[in-house]
Amino acid sequence: MAIPSPFHEKTSALCTSLKWKEWAGYYAVERYQFNHDQEYFAFRESAGLLDVSPLFKYEIRGKDALKLMNRVLCRDVGRMKDNQVAYSCWTDERGKVLDDGTVARFSPERFRLFSAHPSYYWLLQNAQRLDVEVQDITVQTGALALQGPRSRAILSQLADVDKLRYFHQIQTKVDGFYVVISRTGYTGDLGYELWVEAEHANKLYDAVWAAGKDYNILPAGILALDMVRVEAGFIMVDVDFRSCTYCVTDDQMSTPYEIGLGWTVHMDKGPFIGKAALEKEKRQGSAWSLVGLDISLEELEKLFDARALPLDLPCATWRGVVPLFDSLTNRQVGYATSGVWSPLLKRYIALATVQSRYAKLGTVMKMEALIDTDRRHVSARVVQKPFLDPARKKSVGSDVALVPALV
């Protein structure tokens, strides 16, 4: 049975749809209203407020905290400055991905790690004989994501965030209690995440909500988040890849290079778990690659027309395995895992895993499409990710353009 997050008192009062789902053992709002359209546009045009407390959160402290982080994570956290945040993944000895998430550095002896799956025992196992303490602070910590072009203007009323740079954080006070504010998020837009002790969660929600009342702030749920993260080209564990912990066969596992996270692997640092296997793969090349797809609307519309049906596009992100085929031989060469019609881009987009020789930009494959009861094929072209990349995402200062930059 799911349990309430620290913000449940606030989110449940606003959730008029009564649509909930389970996220890492917590109640999570799927959508607050009759549909999720307004929540999606809040992320892209004003500001959406999302409860992300179900993320697993770990505090790592001690003389060997940096050593543990560099042993476990693929990226070199020794390069990070204090109050910097970084995205990384971590693997087992075979170089197979266990999970991905962000790491925040407070000092060389204090870090926080955030992940979608439990990682506590993996951290403890690798902390043996090190002078370090690992604490699971998930239950004690509430987390809010304030995302969208108005998020800086809203948050500036509560804290000095105008000069807060992308993937950095500050420690400050809001209404007398401490809050960590990081310039991070899962929307690919201007945004922040706020971390607070659970006992102050409701006060923080009220403060942010009051600050956003003149900026069209809206509470947002999982459905809207799933749409914007696909537009941003962000992968999701258990959807676009699987944690090797829960895989039955090797074929179900992925390496960082196969899911587009090779840029987070720093081979020039010291030993880390999986390094030897990843060095070998980097030399030999990867069998699979993660790509972005642009799906042909013209072909899809013709298929619906042939059945005397109106064009039916996915207004919410679908998650699953949709086969992809070579355009000439019709042999399967991969599979799409997340797809959605983007209202802002006016494109049907998807994330997919394909054999690496099909990953070149411009490559056209055939994707399976269900037209009523018939399975057909439509063209899907490999395109650049992210699909949406507004300049304001990394901008500093209060001059934030409200019109998204399309790519």
Secondary structure as UniProt FT lines:
FT   TURN            6..7
FT   HELIX           8..14
FT   TURN            16..17
FT   STRAND          19..23
FT   TURN            24..25
FT   STRAND          26..31
FT   HELIX           37..45
FT   STRAND          47..51
FT   TURN            53..54
FT   STRAND          56..61
FT   TURN            63..64
FT   HELIX           65..72
FT   HELIX           77..79
FT   TURN            82..83
FT   STRAND          84..91
FT   TURN            93..94
FT   STRAND          97..107
FT   TURN            108..109
FT   STRAND          110..115
FT   HELIX           120..126
FT   TURN            127..129
FT   STRAND          133..136
FT   TURN            138..140
FT   STRAND          141..147
FT   TURN            149..150
FT   HELIX           151..155
FT   TURN            156..158
FT   TURN            162..163
FT   TURN            166..167
FT   STRAND          168..174
FT   TURN            175..176
FT   STRAND          177..182
FT   STRAND          191..197
FT   HELIX           198..200
FT   HELIX           201..211
FT   TURN            212..216
FT   STRAND          217..219
FT   HELIX           222..231
FT   TURN            232..233
FT   TURN            238..240
FT   HELIX           244..246
FT   HELIX           250..252
FT   HELIX           256..259
FT   HELIX           262..264
FT   TURN            267..268
FT   TURN            273..274
FT   HELIX           275..284
FT   STRAND          288..295
FT   HELIX           297..306
FT   TURN            307..308
FT   STRAND          318..326
FT   TURN            327..329
FT   STRAND          332..342
FT   TURN            343..346
FT   STRAND          347..355
FT   HELIX           356..358
FT   TURN            361..362
FT   STRAND          364..371
FT   TURN            372..373
FT   STRAND          374..383
FT   HELIX           391..393
//
